[in-house]
Amino acid sequence: AERSPEPRAKKARRNEQRRVWTSGGEGEGILADEDAFDGDALFAGEAEAVCRRFEDYFGLPSQREPAGHVPAPALLASRTTSQAELARIALTSLNSLSLKRSLLRGRAHEKIVAFSEAPVRGPSAGGNVGAGPGDEANGEAKDLALFLTAEPSLPDESGTLGLADAARDPRGLLARQPRSTSFLVEDFSEAAGNDAAALGDDFLLPVDAASARLPADNAGRDALQIQLFDEVLASHHRMEKSPFSTALSPAQVACFDQVSRQVALHLATGSKNLVNAALQRAMCKAFMLDAFEELKLALGGALNGRAPAAGDPVVGNELAAKAALGKLVELFYAKFTTDVSRWQETSSQGIKVAAVAAAKTPLREILEGIRGGERRVTFTYAELFEMFVAEFERLQLPKRELRAFLNDIPVVPLQAFKMLEAQCLVAGTRKMALLTVLSLIDFKPSCRWQCLRLLFWLAYSGGDDSSIRFDTIRLIINKIYSAGSHPPMRWQLNHLSDEEAAPLLGGAADGGLSWEISGEDFVPLQRLKGRCVEDVATIMLRSMAPKAAEFAFPIRVPIRVEQLRGELFKGVVCSPKDRVWLYLALCIKRPVLLHGLVETFTKCDQEMKEHLVNSIEEALKYIPASEPELLVLVQKAAPETERLIIKMLHILVQTSQGKEALSKDYGDAVTRLYGITQNPRLLVPVFDLLSRQSLLDFLPAVMELDVEEVTTAFQQFVRSKAPPLSVSELLTELHHMNSPTENVVPVKASMQALNVIFGMREHFDPKVYGIVIQALVEAGPLPTLFMRTVIQVVKELPRLCDFIVMQILPRLVRQEVWGNDNMWRGFMLVLQHTFASQSAGAARVLAILPMSQLEDVLVQHPDWKTHLLDFVARQPAGAVAPHVRQLLQ
């Protein structure tokens, strides 16, 4: 077989010089080897000395090691095993050469290094790649071998690297040159002598030793640092889009992200920048804008009119949104930590025990930048928050993200509560703002007092928009206030004597006369949700009374609660009539507070009393009628609270309809109060709860009330499941109020009462009227209104007509009803109404009338004579009185 032909020799490359930037200034005494490139610098195009200077200048951790020990970023990423190595990836991922070069020197000091193609290591240089057909294919392997050398070569006896090692470490070439000399490649042979000739085309030599100088003025330094910081932020996004990231495991990617953020936060909030507020402000804003861009993209938006690009967070990805928000939270933690630690160092607090130092650290002064009432000229934590709010509102992000952010940052500045206040004043954003306040109360103990102040300000705010007050009150009642099991204070039990109140006060050492809040900002959650809300509402309720009013027990609250009251009245507070709504809402959850409302009622003027009477329904209609405190309220009632008690009883009657009936104890309590006030209006709502004897005794007084009140009282009676009297007994008693010899009540009042009962006849059996009429006829002298009732029954209850004609009218004839003119007229009216339907029965009644009365009737009603003739004709002889037949002839 023929041997394969010899491979053709490679065509010699043109000795084209490549140019990179290097450092080292003229006259600065910089050694030549300081300008040499290590392996990673050769790959990325950076000079080691310049990078080291930037590290020192900006306080960055070292990102370079000696040549031969730092692989290229891609290879390092594929082999990384520790966070320290990932830190180097983060810091060496600034792979934009054009931007690097503009950062590493000013244009006025640009110098160029020219060098030839990278050398190819042969066998003599320690390589194991032989010549042959595979050389071209293994070209990449030869280049990579330059960066993968495990151990660096040592200098020879002369203290310099050999030519073979110089191929791996170009600093060996520069070490042979004079330190302050710079020259062109064409002059290399004259300056380097035989060593240069031995190197041939493989050399690396600077053209000029002048270095890129850092700006000397502060403005230039700040601008340079901001440029570098922008590049640090951009490097993270470039790594996301870079093929290098595919070689990393998820854990390594997470570590890389963490290190990248740490570097950016170190630059933005590091202690070196504290003295330069403008620089720190600019860096923090750049970091914030970068995080906001990620957050907006994650929430489904596009920024600045551009569509999401490759590497941007996934649109709609909640995890991406959470991560972007987390970057903002980390920025605030970094700022918080830096500001506090710097204050502790400058005030010698750092050497004290941590607990002592923390207790003596004035966080508000440090973070708000206020000392002695004046704001300091520094970039503060509060200003950082203002920057956040401005950008958040500009992007119109969902308010729920703001809630999550406020819960995560270390301290919520005062500006946040002003922002929430402004949102609460707008109907469209009020709900989310109130929910944010609620979240801060639950999860941010240091914010509780500020949140409580804001809520009370809204609940008692002035202005025409009452929805602000009522929305806030609903949040306090439904989501914050908790009646719990905490014992009442003494001023909440003003209706009880000291002996009665002692068991209810929970054994308080001071008898429940006062309480305190320990700590400056921290308020225990249960105390905030209970005692704080109750007492502020009580203070505002008492403000409805005149200033000179004296209450049984003063409200002794902590200084901060009293200061809150003063702040409310210094602002635009609502009118006195609107200060009752929160208290009424609290009464729904804790009815014992009603006693405080009643006490305030007694201290108010007439107009305010009227308002309280009309307003109490808003609470009572939601309180179960079986609540014991309602009964106690009636049992402890006094004449001055009578009007309020009447209103309360009416409301309880309405709310208990169809439910559990009121206790009979209400009747006894009202009976006691009626014995003092003699006001029958008290009896109306509990008319069915009175004892039998009390009802009979108080019935005349109730009958003389207005028709509406009489109707209400009788409705309670008729609808009662266990009334003290039956309806027939009540009707009988009503008729006995007026007789020919005595009028217990005016006839007009009795007529009104009878009409009311008759109008409720659908609620009881109509036969009751037959029973009552028969009982009245049998009882003796007829009541004054007896015939009036009989006429009503005949007209409205046709089923009872036969009973009236056949049973009642004959009895009346036997009792000589014509002896009373009023009764006789009524008797005749009944006959007129029954002749049409009960002619036979009516004729039978006429047949038993005496002759003179029958003659008068037939004269008045001659048409009845025919009906009487028919009746007599059907009767046997002797069954009809002779005078009847005589008058009919």
SEGU-461256 format. One record per residue (C-alpha): x, y negated, z; residue in one letter. Coordinates in steps of 0.2 Angstrom, whole numbers, padded with zeros to 4 digits, always signed. Example, Ala and Ser with C-alpha at 12.3 -4.5 7.8 and 13.67 -1.06 7.14 Angstrom:
2
+0062+0022+0039A+0068+0005+0036S
This chain:
889
+0000+0000+0000A+0006-0017-0004E+0010-0028+0011R+0000-0043+0013S+0009-0058+0007P+0017-0069+0019E+0006-0083+0025P+0009-0100+0018R+0018-0112+0029A+0007-0126+0036K+0009-0142+0028K+0018-0154+0038A+0007-0167+0046R+0010-0185+0043R+0018-0193+0058N+0004-0204+0062E+0005-0213+0079Q-0010-0213+0091R-0013-0228+0102R-0020-0227+0120V-0020-0240+0134W-0008-0239+0148T-0003-0250+0163S+0013-0258+0170G+0017-0276+0170G+0032-0285+0165E+0043-0290+0179G+0033-0280+0192E+0046-0266+0194G+0035-0252+0190I+0043-0235+0187L+0042-0228+0169A+0035-0212+0176D+0020-0222+0183E+0014-0225+0166D+0014-0207+0161A-0002-0197+0158F-0006-0181+0167D-0016-0167+0159G-0033-0174+0163D-0028-0192+0158A-0022-0185+0141L-0039-0177+0138F-0049-0192+0144A-0037-0206+0138G-0034-0214+0155E-0018-0218+0164A-0015-0211+0181E-0007-0226+0189A-0022-0237+0183V-0034-0225+0190C-0025-0224+0207R-0026-0243+0208R-0044-0243+0205F-0047-0230+0218E-0037-0240+0231D-0046-0257+0226Y-0064-0250+0227F-0061-0238+0241G-0065-0223+0231L-0058-0205+0236P-0044-0199+0225S-0049-0192+0208Q-0032-0187+0202R-0019-0174+0206E-0001-0171+0198P+0000-0166+0180A-0004-0148+0177G-0016-0146+0191H-0031-0155+0186V-0040-0146+0171P-0051-0155+0159A-0069-0159+0165P-0077-0145+0155A-0066-0132+0161L-0067-0138+0179L-0086-0137+0178A-0085-0119+0172S-0073-0114+0186R-0079-0125+0201T-0081-0117+0218T-0082-0131+0230S-0090-0147+0233Q-0073-0156+0233A-0070-0151+0215E-0088-0156+0210L-0083-0173+0218A-0069-0174+0205R-0081-0170+0191I-0093-0184+0197A-0078-0197+0197L-0070-0191+0181T-0086-0190+0171S-0084-0208+0165L-0080-0202+0147N-0085-0217+0138S-0067-0222+0132L-0072-0239+0125S-0081-0244+0141L-0066-0237+0151K-0054-0247+0142R-0064-0263+0144S-0065-0260+0163L-0046-0255+0165L-0039-0272+0159R-0043-0289+0153G-0042-0293+0135R-0028-0306+0138A-0017-0292+0144H-0020-0278+0131E-0004-0267+0128K-0003-0252+0117I+0006-0236+0118V+0010-0226+0102A+0013-0208+0103F+0013-0194+0090S+0002-0178+0089E+0001-0167+0104A+0016-0155+0104P+0014-0136+0101V+0022-0125+0113R+0033-0111+0106G+0039-0095+0114P+0054-0105+0120S+0043-0116+0130A+0035-0102+0140G+0020-0099+0128G+0014-0082+0124N+0006-0086+0107V+0016-0080+0093G+0017-0086+0075A+0007-0078+0062G-0010-0077+0054P-0018-0081+0071G-0009-0097+0074D-0022-0107+0066E-0037-0098+0074A-0028-0100+0091N-0025-0118+0089G-0038-0122+0102E-0031-0109+0114A-0014-0118+0112K-0022-0135+0117D-0031-0128+0131L-0015-0119+0138A-0009-0136+0141L-0022-0139+0154F-0022-0121+0162L-0004-0120+0167T-0005-0112+0185A+0011-0120+0192E+0020-0136+0187P+0038-0134+0181S+0051-0140+0193L+0065-0153+0188P+0082-0147+0182D+0098-0150+0191E+0099-0168+0184S+0082-0172+0193G+0072-0173+0176T+0061-0161+0167L+0068-0151+0152G+0062-0154+0134L+0051-0138+0135A+0043-0144+0151D+0041-0161+0143A+0029-0154+0131A+0018-0150+0145R+0021-0166+0156D+0025-0181+0145P+0031-0190+0160R+0048-0181+0158G+0051-0191+0143L+0047-0208+0150L+0058-0204+0165A+0073-0205+0154R+0070-0222+0149Q+0075-0239+0157P+0061-0245+0169R+0058-0262+0162S+0061-0258+0144T+0047-0257+0130S+0050-0253+0112F+0043-0247+0096L+0043-0229+0090V+0055-0234+0076E+0068-0240+0088D+0067-0224+0099F+0083-0216+0092S+0093-0231+0096E+0087-0232+0113A+0086-0214+0118A+0102-0207+0109G+0104-0188+0107N+0089-0184+0118D+0078-0193+0106A+0085-0184+0091A+0083-0167+0100A+0064-0171+0103L+0061-0173+0085G+0042-0178+0081D+0036-0173+0098D+0037-0188+0109F+0026-0200+0119L+0033-0218+0123L+0025-0234+0128P+0026-0249+0116V+0025-0262+0130D+0026-0260+0149A+0015-0274+0152A+0000-0268+0162S-0018-0272+0163A-0020-0284+0178R-0035-0285+0189L-0044-0302+0190P-0037-0313+0203A-0053-0324+0205D-0068-0318+0215N-0080-0320+0201A-0070-0310+0190G-0067-0296+0203R-0086-0296+0206D-0090-0295+0188A-0078-0281+0186L-0085-0271+0201Q-0102-0273+0194I-0097-0266+0177Q-0088-0252+0186L-0104-0248+0196F-0115-0248+0180D-0103-0236+0173E-0105-0225+0188V-0123-0225+0187L-0122-0221+0168A-0110-0207+0171S-0123-0197+0180H-0135-0198+0165H-0122-0194+0153R-0118-0178+0163M-0136-0173+0162E-0135-0174+0143K-0118-0167+0141S-0114-0149+0136P-0103-0148+0152F-0119-0147+0163S-0124-0130+0154T-0109-0122+0163A-0115-0127+0180L-0126-0117+0191S-0141-0125+0199P-0132-0126+0215A-0118-0135+0207Q-0129-0147+0198V-0137-0151+0214A-0120-0154+0222C-0115-0165+0207F-0131-0176+0209D-0128-0178+0227Q-0109-0183+0225V-0114-0195+0211S-0127-0203+0222R-0114-0204+0236Q-0102-0213+0226V-0114-0225+0219A-0121-0228+0237L-0103-0230+0244H-0100-0244+0231L-0116-0253+0233A-0118-0253+0252T-0100-0250+0258G-0092-0260+0271S-0081-0269+0259K-0095-0277+0251N-0104-0284+0266L-0094-0300+0265V-0100-0303+0248N-0119-0304+0248A-0121-0308+0230A-0110-0293+0224L-0119-0281+0236Q-0136-0288+0230R-0132-0285+0212A-0126-0267+0215M-0141-0263+0225C-0152-0270+0212K-0144-0260+0198A-0145-0244+0208F-0164-0248+0212M-0168-0252+0194L-0160-0235+0189D-0170-0226+0201A-0186-0235+0196F-0183-0230+0178E-0182-0212+0183E-0198-0214+0194L-0208-0222+0180K-0203-0209+0167L-0207-0195+0180A-0225-0203+0183L-0228-0203+0164G-0223-0220+0158G-0210-0228+0147A-0199-0242+0151L-0194-0257+0141N-0204-0250+0126G-0193-0235+0124R-0199-0217+0123A-0192-0204+0135P-0175-0198+0129A-0166-0182+0130A-0160-0180+0148G-0174-0191+0155D-0184-0184+0170P-0198-0173+0164V-0214-0184+0161V-0227-0180+0174G-0215-0169+0184N-0219-0172+0203E-0202-0165+0208L-0193-0178+0197A-0204-0192+0204A-0200-0186+0222K-0181-0185+0217A-0182-0203+0210A-0191-0209+0225L-0178-0200+0236G-0164-0210+0228K-0172-0226+0233L-0174-0219+0251V-0156-0215+0251E-0152-0233+0246L-0161-0239+0261F-0153-0227+0273Y-0136-0232+0267A-0140-0250+0269K-0147-0247+0286F-0132-0237+0292T-0120-0249+0285T-0128-0264+0293D-0131-0256+0310V-0113-0249+0311S-0105-0265+0306R-0114-0274+0320W-0110-0261+0333Q-0091-0262+0328E-0091-0281+0328T-0100-0282+0345S-0089-0268+0353S-0105-0257+0354Q-0096-0243+0345G-0086-0238+0360I-0101-0235+0371K-0111-0220+0373V-0123-0217+0358A-0139-0219+0369A-0133-0235+0377V-0127-0242+0360A-0144-0238+0352A-0153-0246+0366A-0143-0262+0365K-0144-0264+0346T-0156-0277+0340P-0163-0268+0325L-0175-0282+0320R-0162-0296+0321E-0149-0285+0311I-0161-0279+0297L-0171-0295+0295E-0156-0306+0296G-0163-0317+0309I-0153-0324+0323R-0160-0338+0335G-0175-0340+0324G-0165-0344+0308E-0161-0332+0294R-0143-0329+0291R-0135-0331+0273V-0132-0312+0270T-0139-0298+0260F-0151-0290+0272T-0161-0274+0273Y-0177-0285+0273A-0171-0293+0257E-0167-0276+0249L-0185-0272+0253F-0192-0288+0245E-0182-0283+0230M-0190-0266+0230F-0208-0273+0232V-0205-0285+0217A-0200-0271+0206E-0213-0259+0212F-0227-0272+0208E-0219-0277+0192R-0220-0259+0186L-0237-0257+0193Q-0233-0240+0200L-0247-0230+0210P-0249-0236+0228K-0248-0218+0234R-0229-0218+0230E-0227-0234+0241L-0235-0224+0255R-0223-0210+0253A-0208-0222+0252F-0213-0231+0268L-0214-0215+0278N-0197-0210+0272D-0186-0225+0274I-0177-0228+0291P-0186-0244+0296V-0201-0253+0289V-0197-0271+0288P-0210-0285+0293L-0212-0289+0275Q-0220-0273+0272A-0235-0277+0283F-0237-0294+0275K-0238-0284+0258M-0251-0272+0265L-0261-0287+0272E-0261-0295+0255A-0267-0278+0247Q-0281-0276+0260C-0288-0293+0255L-0291-0287+0238V-0305-0274+0235A-0296-0264+0222G-0281-0261+0233T-0289-0261+0250R-0292-0242+0252K-0274-0237+0247M-0267-0250+0258A-0277-0245+0273L-0273-0227+0270L-0255-0232+0270T-0257-0240+0287V-0265-0225+0294L-0250-0214+0287S-0238-0226+0296L-0247-0224+0312I-0247-0205+0311D-0229-0203+0305F-0219-0219+0310K-0219-0221+0329P-0209-0237+0327S-0223-0245+0316C-0238-0241+0327R-0239-0258+0335W-0237-0268+0319Q-0250-0257+0311C-0262-0260+0325L-0259-0279+0324R-0263-0278+0306L-0279-0268+0308L-0286-0279+0322F-0282-0295+0312W-0292-0288+0297L-0306-0282+0309A-0308-0299+0316Y-0303-0310+0301S-0313-0325+0296G-0320-0329+0279G-0335-0325+0269D-0330-0307+0263D-0337-0296+0277S-0332-0281+0268S-0314-0283+0274I-0319-0282+0292R-0331-0267+0289F-0319-0257+0279D-0306-0259+0292T-0318-0255+0306I-0323-0239+0297R-0305-0234+0296L-0302-0237+0314I-0317-0228+0320I-0316-0213+0308N-0297-0210+0306K-0288-0219+0321I-0299-0220+0336Y-0300-0205+0347S-0312-0205+0363A-0302-0190+0369G-0302-0186+0388S-0293-0201+0395H-0302-0208+0410P-0311-0225+0409P-0304-0240+0417M-0313-0249+0431R-0319-0263+0420W-0328-0250+0409Q-0338-0244+0425L-0345-0261+0430N-0362-0253+0433H-0355-0242+0447L-0350-0245+0465S-0332-0241+0470D-0338-0225+0478E-0348-0219+0462E-0333-0224+0451A-0319-0216+0461A-0322-0198+0454P-0322-0204+0436L-0306-0214+0436L-0295-0199+0436G-0286-0203+0452G-0277-0218+0446A-0265-0226+0459A-0272-0243+0456D-0290-0238+0454G-0290-0240+0436G-0287-0259+0437L-0272-0260+0424S-0261-0250+0413W-0244-0253+0404E-0235-0249+0388I-0217-0243+0390S-0205-0248+0377G-0204-0263+0365E-0210-0255+0349D-0215-0237+0353F-0233-0234+0358V-0239-0216+0362P-0251-0211+0349L-0265-0205+0360Q-0264-0221+0370R-0264-0232+0354L-0279-0222+0347K-0288-0224+0364G-0284-0237+0377R-0277-0250+0365C-0291-0250+0353V-0304-0250+0367E-0297-0264+0377D-0293-0276+0362V-0311-0273+0356A-0317-0277+0374T-0307-0293+0375I-0315-0298+0359M-0332-0294+0364L-0331-0304+0380R-0325-0319+0370S-0343-0320+0364M-0348-0326+0381A-0344-0344+0387P-0327-0347+0394K-0334-0350+0411A-0342-0333+0412A-0336-0322+0426E-0336-0303+0424F-0336-0290+0438A-0319-0284+0434F-0305-0293+0424P-0296-0284+0410I-0278-0281+0415R-0269-0276+0399V-0250-0275+0395P-0242-0292+0390I-0241-0286+0372R-0260-0283+0371V-0263-0300+0378E-0251-0308+0366Q-0261-0299+0352L-0277-0308+0358R-0268-0324+0357G-0262-0321+0340E-0279-0317+0334L-0286-0333+0340F-0272-0343+0333K-0277-0337+0316G-0293-0338+0306V-0304-0328+0318V-0321-0323+0314C-0337-0331+0322S-0342-0325+0339P-0357-0315+0332K-0345-0304+0321D-0334-0299+0336R-0347-0286+0342V-0346-0274+0327W-0330-0264+0332L-0336-0263+0350Y-0353-0256+0344L-0344-0243+0333A-0333-0238+0348L-0349-0235+0358C-0355-0222+0346I-0340-0211+0350K-0339-0216+0368R-0356-0221+0375P-0349-0226+0392V-0343-0242+0384L-0362-0247+0382L-0361-0253+0400H-0348-0266+0395G-0359-0272+0381L-0374-0274+0393V-0363-0284+0405E-0358-0295+0391T-0376-0297+0387F-0380-0304+0404T-0366-0317+0402K-0371-0324+0385C-0382-0339+0380D-0399-0336+0373Q-0394-0336+0355E-0380-0323+0358M-0392-0312+0368K-0404-0312+0353E-0390-0307+0342H-0384-0293+0353L-0402-0287+0355V-0404-0286+0336N-0387-0278+0333S-0387-0264+0346I-0397-0253+0334E-0381-0251+0324E-0374-0241+0338A-0389-0233+0346L-0396-0225+0330K-0381-0214+0329Y-0380-0209+0347I-0390-0193+0352P-0405-0197+0363A-0399-0183+0375S-0383-0193+0379E-0382-0195+0398P-0375-0213+0398E-0391-0219+0389L-0401-0213+0404L-0389-0221+0416V-0390-0237+0407L-0409-0237+0410V-0408-0231+0428Q-0395-0245+0432K-0405-0258+0422A-0409-0275+0430A-0422-0288+0426P-0409-0299+0416E-0406-0284+0405T-0424-0280+0403E-0425-0286+0385R-0410-0276+0379L-0417-0260+0388I-0434-0262+0379I-0425-0263+0362K-0414-0248+0367M-0429-0238+0372L-0438-0241+0355H-0423-0236+0345I-0422-0220+0355L-0440-0216+0352V-0437-0218+0334Q-0421-0208+0333T-0428-0194+0343S-0444-0191+0332Q-0444-0173+0326G-0429-0169+0337K-0427-0166+0355E-0439-0176+0365A-0433-0189+0378L-0431-0183+0396S-0445-0186+0408K-0432-0195+0418D-0433-0210+0407Y-0451-0212+0413G-0446-0212+0431D-0432-0225+0427A-0444-0236+0418V-0457-0235+0431T-0444-0241+0444R-0439-0256+0433L-0458-0260+0429Y-0460-0260+0448G-0448-0275+0448I-0452-0284+0432T-0470-0280+0430Q-0468-0281+0411N-0479-0268+0403P-0468-0269+0387R-0456-0258+0396L-0470-0244+0397L-0473-0244+0378V-0459-0233+0372P-0460-0221+0386V-0479-0221+0388F-0479-0202+0385D-0465-0199+0398L-0474-0207+0413L-0482-0197+0426S-0501-0194+0426R-0504-0206+0440Q-0492-0219+0433S-0500-0218+0416L-0517-0221+0424L-0511-0235+0435D-0502-0244+0420F-0515-0240+0407L-0525-0257+0409P-0508-0267+0408A-0504-0258+0392V-0521-0261+0384M-0519-0279+0386E-0503-0280+0375L-0503-0284+0357D-0511-0272+0345V-0494-0267+0338E-0488-0262+0355E-0504-0253+0360V-0502-0244+0344T-0484-0239+0348T-0489-0233+0365A-0504-0222+0359F-0493-0215+0345Q-0481-0209+0358Q-0495-0202+0368F-0504-0193+0353V-0488-0186+0346R-0481-0180+0362S-0479-0161+0365K-0483-0162+0383A-0493-0178+0387P-0498-0181+0405P-0516-0183+0399L-0526-0175+0386S-0533-0186+0372V-0551-0183+0378S-0546-0189+0396E-0537-0204+0388L-0553-0209+0378L-0564-0206+0394T-0552-0217+0404E-0553-0231+0390L-0572-0231+0391H-0573-0232+0409H-0563-0248+0409M-0579-0258+0405N-0596-0254+0413S-0612-0265+0416P-0606-0268+0433T-0587-0270+0431E-0574-0275+0418N-0556-0268+0422V-0549-0276+0407V-0558-0288+0394P-0570-0279+0383V-0560-0285+0368K-0544-0276+0374A-0555-0260+0376S-0562-0262+0359M-0544-0264+0352Q-0538-0248+0361A-0553-0238+0356L-0550-0243+0338N-0532-0239+0339V-0536-0221+0345I-0549-0219+0333F-0537-0223+0319G-0526-0209+0324M-0540-0196+0323R-0531-0186+0310E-0518-0181+0324H-0531-0172+0335F-0546-0162+0333D-0562-0174+0329P-0572-0163+0341K-0564-0172+0355V-0576-0186+0352Y-0591-0175+0354G-0583-0169+0371I-0580-0186+0377V-0597-0193+0372I-0606-0178+0380Q-0596-0181+0396A-0600-0199+0396L-0618-0196+0394V-0618-0183+0408E-0607-0193+0420A-0620-0206+0424G-0621-0225+0419P-0616-0227+0402L-0600-0237+0399P-0602-0254+0390T-0594-0247+0374L-0602-0230+0373F-0615-0234+0359M-0601-0242+0349R-0591-0226+0350T-0606-0216+0345V-0609-0227+0330I-0591-0225+0324Q-0593-0206+0326V-0609-0206+0315V-0601-0217+0302K-0584-0209+0301E-0586-0191+0306L-0601-0184+0297P-0598-0167+0304R-0603-0173+0321L-0620-0181+0315C-0630-0166+0319D-0623-0165+0336F-0626-0183+0340I-0644-0182+0334V-0649-0165+0342M-0639-0167+0358Q-0635-0184+0362I-0650-0195+0357L-0663-0184+0366P-0652-0186+0382R-0652-0205+0379L-0671-0205+0378V-0673-0195+0394R-0661-0208+0402Q-0672-0222+0396E-0659-0230+0385V-0671-0244+0380W-0669-0251+0398G-0652-0259+0392N-0655-0270+0377D-0637-0267+0370N-0639-0248+0372M-0656-0249+0364W-0649-0258+0349R-0635-0246+0347G-0648-0232+0348F-0658-0239+0334M-0642-0241+0323L-0638-0223+0326V-0655-0218+0320L-0654-0229+0305Q-0637-0220+0300H-0644-0202+0303T-0662-0203+0295F-0655-0201+0277A-0645-0185+0281S-0654-0179+0297Q-0672-0185+0294S-0680-0170+0303A-0668-0172+0318G-0671-0191+0319A-0690-0188+0318A-0689-0176+0332R-0680-0190+0342V-0695-0202+0338L-0708-0189+0343A-0701-0189+0361I-0701-0209+0363L-0714-0217+0374P-0729-0225+0365M-0723-0243+0367S-0706-0239+0360Q-0712-0228+0346L-0725-0241+0341E-0711-0255+0340D-0700-0243+0330V-0713-0239+0318L-0717-0258+0316V-0698-0261+0312Q-0696-0246+0301H-0713-0241+0293P-0704-0230+0281D-0700-0218+0295W-0719-0214+0298K-0719-0203+0283T-0704-0192+0290H-0713-0192+0307L-0729-0186+0299L-0720-0172+0291D-0712-0167+0307F-0728-0167+0317V-0737-0157+0304A-0725-0143+0306R-0726-0143+0325Q-0739-0132+0334P-0753-0140+0344A-0747-0146+0361G-0728-0147+0355A-0730-0166+0351V-0736-0179+0363A-0754-0185+0360P-0749-0203+0358H-0738-0198+0343V-0753-0191+0334R-0763-0205+0339Q-0751-0218+0332L-0749-0208+0316L-0768-0208+0312Q
